[in-house]
Amino acid sequence: MHAQTLRQYDRLGLVSPGRTAGGGRRYSPRDVALLREVQRLSQEDGVNLAGIKRIIELESQVEALQSRVHELLDQLERSEHLRFAAEAAVRSGYHGDLVPRVASSSALVVWRPRADR
């Protein structure tokens, strides 16, 4: 790619390369892959730079959301493991001195005082 093209992509925020002590750009393997994707979208698919920027933002957002989903699934798995362990501990310690709790009713009772009082 031409240096001016790289500067423009940097200005638009399509890619953010690292910098050397002298201010030169340092592109990581991830940056290079991103530049290739920008070039492909632009040349092969005819997407303008604003569209490419939006695509990159949305892909980044999807990655972040997928990461969060995995975190939450891991947390759920740990919580379920702890719940199963607690239930097993309660069952192993049950010797007839505990009475299972019956779910309370959600029925509504209307109370009216007697008229004869």
C-alpha positions as CSV (number, residue, x, y, z in Angstrom):
1,M,0.0,0.0,0.0
2,H,1.0,3.5,-0.6
3,A,2.2,5.5,2.4
4,Q,-0.4,8.2,1.9
5,T,-3.1,5.5,1.9
6,L,-1.8,4.2,5.3
7,R,-1.8,7.7,6.7
8,Q,-5.4,8.2,5.6
9,Y,-6.4,4.9,7.2
10,D,-4.7,6.0,10.4
11,R,-6.4,9.4,10.3
12,L,-9.8,7.8,9.8
13,G,-9.2,5.3,12.7
14,L,-9.4,2.3,10.4
15,V,-6.1,1.0,11.9
16,S,-4.1,2.3,14.8
17,P,-0.5,1.2,14.4
18,G,2.1,1.4,17.2
19,R,4.8,4.0,17.0
20,T,8.6,3.9,17.1
21,A,10.6,6.3,19.2
22,G,11.1,8.4,16.0
23,G,7.4,8.5,15.3
24,G,7.3,5.9,12.5
25,R,4.4,3.5,12.3
26,R,4.8,-0.1,13.4
27,Y,2.1,-2.5,12.1
28,S,1.4,-5.6,14.1
29,P,0.3,-8.8,12.3
30,R,-3.2,-8.0,13.4
31,D,-2.9,-4.5,11.8
32,V,-1.6,-6.0,8.6
33,A,-4.5,-8.5,8.5
34,L,-6.9,-5.5,9.1
35,L,-5.2,-3.5,6.3
36,R,-5.7,-6.4,3.9
37,E,-9.3,-6.7,4.9
38,V,-9.8,-2.9,4.3
39,Q,-8.1,-3.2,0.9
40,R,-10.3,-6.3,0.0
41,L,-13.5,-4.5,1.1
42,S,-12.6,-1.4,-0.9
43,Q,-11.3,-3.0,-4.1
44,E,-13.3,-6.2,-4.4
45,D,-16.6,-5.3,-2.7
46,G,-16.6,-1.6,-3.6
47,V,-17.3,-0.5,0.0
48,N,-16.4,3.1,0.8
49,L,-14.2,4.1,3.7
50,A,-17.1,5.1,5.9
51,G,-18.7,1.8,5.3
52,I,-15.5,-0.1,6.0
53,K,-15.1,1.9,9.3
54,R,-18.6,0.9,10.3
55,I,-18.0,-2.8,9.4
56,I,-14.8,-2.8,11.5
57,E,-16.6,-1.2,14.5
58,L,-19.5,-3.7,14.3
59,E,-17.1,-6.6,14.0
60,S,-15.2,-5.3,17.1
61,Q,-18.5,-5.0,18.9
62,V,-19.5,-8.5,18.0
63,E,-16.2,-9.8,19.3
64,A,-16.6,-8.0,22.6
65,L,-20.2,-9.3,23.0
66,Q,-19.1,-12.9,22.2
67,S,-16.3,-12.5,24.8
68,R,-18.9,-11.3,27.4
69,V,-21.2,-14.2,26.6
70,H,-18.4,-16.7,27.2
71,E,-17.6,-15.0,30.5
72,L,-21.3,-15.2,31.6
73,L,-21.5,-18.8,30.5
74,D,-18.4,-19.6,32.5
75,Q,-19.9,-17.8,35.5
76,L,-23.2,-19.6,35.1
77,E,-21.4,-23.0,35.0
78,R,-19.5,-22.2,38.2
79,S,-22.7,-21.0,39.9
80,E,-24.5,-24.2,38.9
81,H,-21.6,-26.3,40.1
82,L,-21.7,-24.5,43.5
83,R,-25.5,-25.0,43.7
84,F,-25.3,-28.7,42.9
85,A,-22.5,-29.1,45.6
86,A,-24.7,-27.2,48.1
87,E,-27.7,-29.4,47.3
88,A,-25.6,-32.5,47.7
89,A,-24.3,-31.3,51.0
90,V,-27.8,-30.7,52.3
91,R,-29.0,-34.1,51.0
92,S,-26.1,-35.9,52.6
93,G,-26.8,-34.2,55.9
94,Y,-30.5,-34.8,55.9
95,H,-31.6,-37.2,58.8
96,G,-35.3,-36.5,59.1
97,D,-35.0,-33.4,61.2
98,L,-35.6,-31.1,58.3
99,V,-39.1,-30.7,56.8
100,P,-39.2,-29.9,53.1
101,R,-40.7,-26.5,52.5
102,V,-43.8,-26.5,50.3
103,A,-44.0,-23.6,47.9
104,S,-46.4,-21.0,49.3
105,S,-49.5,-20.2,47.4
106,S,-49.8,-17.0,45.4
107,A,-53.6,-17.0,45.8
108,L,-55.3,-13.8,46.9
109,V,-57.6,-13.8,49.9
110,V,-60.0,-11.0,50.4
111,W,-60.9,-10.4,54.0
112,R,-64.1,-8.6,54.9
113,P,-65.3,-8.1,58.5
114,R,-68.6,-9.6,59.4
115,A,-71.6,-7.4,59.2
116,D,-73.1,-8.5,62.5
117,R,-70.4,-7.0,64.6
